[in-house]
Amino acid sequence: MCRDSRSCVCAVKRFPLHWKILIGMLFGVVYGLVSATVGWGQFTSNWVAPFGDVFLNLLKLIAVPLIVGSIITGVTSLSDIRKLSRIGGTTIVIYIGTTAVAITIGLLMVNVLQPGKAVPYALQQQLQATYQDEAAVGMNQAEEEKSRGPLQVFVDMIPSNIIGAAGDNGNMLNVVVFAILFGLALAMVPQQQAKPLIDVFASLMAVTIKIVQLIMVMAPIGVFGLIAKTINEVAADDIGKAFNLLGALGFYCLVVIGGLLLHVLITYPFLLKVFSSVSILHFFYAISPAQLLGFSTSSSAATLPVTMEVCQKRVGVSKEISSFVLPLGATINMDGTALYQAVAAVFIAQAIGMSLDIGAQLQILLTAVFASIGAAAVPGAGLIILVIILESIGVPAAGLALVLGVDRILDMCRTAVNVTGDATVATVVASMENSLSVPEGKSQEI
């Protein structure tokens, strides 16, 4: 027991963030199941889910100032442009490499286990009827993507109006490109002229980090609301609906989650073991707050503030590395999403009786790698890429309806993997640049 009220308050403050988030998640699951059982769906939508929406909006609110401030200060801190080029090249190569490995793992899993053949025909028809409207939206968006030229992705990377790009979190890659260009130019002008602006962006970063700390005070409540909302959307007032759907598509979910686990437990530890001296157990413990938040928000961009915080304070990645590598990763590194898309595409083909040869599956790999580079780091963006992949290999995009029912749950899992990948690459790059500062096995609480 606490001896006095002051000691109780201190004990609460010392309680690690990841435990608070985990408790919020557990309470959200319990409440969501109770809500579906006793018919509180409308009450949950009106009085519980908004807490999760507010929390998510607060995180999105600071995404642009965080990315602009962190990248510009990170680039300007690298006075040697050649060093920036080296770090940038290394980062992009590792990001693309891990994404390709993730897709390969997914393809191997889905081809060996063949979950699509376990879906009864009656369930296929039911799911397609239930989610035909959502599937149509995804198909229309993918059709627009198909009409674009092969180099359009590079055109889209350059914003014509930075104010307009900054007004939409889906255009985060535009903001990243602008911030890198601005930082480079700022680093190249005379120090006397650059210093006032550098100080402004350093102040912006300090204020943004303080806002992050204030937002994270409500993290357990926000996560509780998000989890409760997710269960409510799947089950509404019929808990049996959720269990039936998960039971029917359970094998598919297990294949996706199994592939994600293999990637997290093999690929990332391999990178850490070979290219850094960081303890693998310490690393996963240190980044757990970001993983849990990524799981509950389904957004790498929304989780970015916490990912940067834990990498700097708990893993020991230097500010100059994390400020450059992590915002870049939140926009182009989508290992979990790419793995999911590979499994989902082959699963849909199996479920409708189509066979995919080696050429088609190689096309899945290439399409998923390059499409994931420009994917928005927000919930649901992976579905659009999935439709593009389905169309590229000749699988009817309407088959998307087969996986929509469990997409929200899998979206949470793959986002946690995306966040883990970002942190891993930041740690590896920092180790290569001798920029890891926290001794092995030690960390600071946030």
Salt bridges, closest charged atoms under 4 A:
ASP53 OD1 - LYS229 NZ 2.79
ASP80 OD1 - ARG82 NE 3.58
GLU145 OE1 - ARG148 NH2 3.26
ASP156 OD2 - ARG148 NH1 1.97
ASP199 OD2 - LYS195 NZ 2.86
GLU309 OE2 - LYS313 NZ 3.29
GLU320 OE2 - LYS83 NZ 3.11
ASP335 OD2 - HIS263 NE2 3.14
GLU391 OE1 - LYS146 NZ 3.43
ASP407 OD1 - ARG414 NH2 3.11
ASP411 OD1 - ARG414 NE 3.34
GLU433 OE1 - ARG86 NH2 2.77
GLU445 OE1 - ARG314 NH1 2.73
